Amino acid sequence: MPIAVDIDVMLAKRKMSVGELAERVGITPANLAVLKNGRAKAVRFSTLAALCEVLECQPGDLLRWEEGAAESAPGPTADPTMA
């Protein structure tokens, strides 16, 4: 996925555990792990805002675009009837 998640970097800078962050944000540690490990397909703005508030950072400190990273979902296929 071309979007990289750097929550672990901010956790280290803030000397905070995943469990503490999850509790303060109001999400489960399992859901935070999915987001932190880059397996999430989406994130709600309210969750992103809560993460930024607790970690005292900007969204760009948590998310970044990686040029050339492969998208995991397959692209659209050609419809042979449209030829």
C-alpha positions as CSV (number, residue, x, y, z in Angstrom):
1,M,0.0,0.0,0.0
2,P,1.4,3.4,-0.9
3,I,0.3,4.9,2.5
4,A,2.8,4.2,5.3
5,V,1.7,4.5,9.0
6,D,4.3,5.8,11.4
7,I,2.4,5.5,14.7
8,D,5.2,3.4,16.2
9,V,7.6,6.3,15.6
10,M,5.4,8.7,17.5
11,L,4.8,6.1,20.3
12,A,8.6,5.9,20.7
13,K,9.0,9.7,20.7
14,R,6.3,10.0,23.3
15,K,7.5,7.0,25.3
16,M,3.9,5.6,25.3
17,S,2.7,2.0,24.9
18,V,0.2,0.7,22.4
19,G,-2.1,-0.2,25.2
20,E,-2.0,3.3,26.7
21,L,-2.5,5.0,23.4
22,A,-5.5,2.7,22.6
23,E,-7.1,3.4,26.0
24,R,-6.6,7.2,25.6
25,V,-7.9,7.2,22.0
26,G,-10.8,5.0,22.8
27,I,-10.1,2.1,20.5
28,T,-9.2,-1.5,21.1
29,P,-5.5,-2.5,21.2
30,A,-6.3,-4.9,18.4
31,N,-7.7,-2.2,16.1
32,L,-4.8,0.1,16.9
33,A,-2.4,-2.8,16.0
34,V,-4.2,-3.2,12.6
35,L,-3.7,0.5,11.9
36,K,-0.2,0.6,13.3
37,N,1.0,-2.3,11.2
38,G,-0.4,-0.9,7.9
39,R,-3.2,-3.5,7.5
40,A,-6.1,-1.0,7.8
41,K,-8.0,-0.2,4.6
42,A,-9.4,3.1,6.1
43,V,-9.2,5.3,9.2
44,R,-12.0,7.6,10.4
45,F,-11.1,11.2,10.7
46,S,-12.4,11.2,14.3
47,T,-9.9,8.4,15.1
48,L,-7.1,10.2,13.3
49,A,-8.0,13.4,15.2
50,A,-7.9,11.6,18.5
51,L,-4.6,10.0,17.7
52,C,-3.2,13.4,16.9
53,E,-4.6,15.0,20.0
54,V,-3.2,12.2,22.3
55,L,0.2,12.1,20.6
56,E,0.3,15.9,20.1
57,C,1.2,15.7,16.5
58,Q,-0.1,16.4,13.0
59,P,-1.7,13.8,10.6
60,G,1.4,14.0,8.5
61,D,3.4,12.8,11.4
62,L,1.4,9.5,11.4
63,L,0.7,9.0,7.7
64,R,3.0,9.4,4.6
65,W,2.8,8.5,1.0
66,E,5.5,6.2,-0.4
67,E,6.1,6.7,-4.1
68,G,6.3,3.5,-6.1
69,A,4.8,1.3,-3.3
70,A,2.6,-1.4,-4.8
71,E,-1.2,-1.3,-4.2
72,S,-2.3,-4.6,-2.6
73,A,-5.8,-4.6,-4.2
74,P,-6.1,-5.8,-7.8
75,G,-6.9,-3.2,-10.4
76,P,-9.9,-3.2,-12.6
77,T,-10.0,-5.8,-15.3
78,A,-10.8,-5.2,-18.9
79,D,-14.4,-6.1,-20.0
80,P,-14.1,-8.1,-23.2
81,T,-17.6,-7.0,-24.2
82,M,-16.4,-3.4,-24.4
83,A,-13.8,-4.1,-27.2
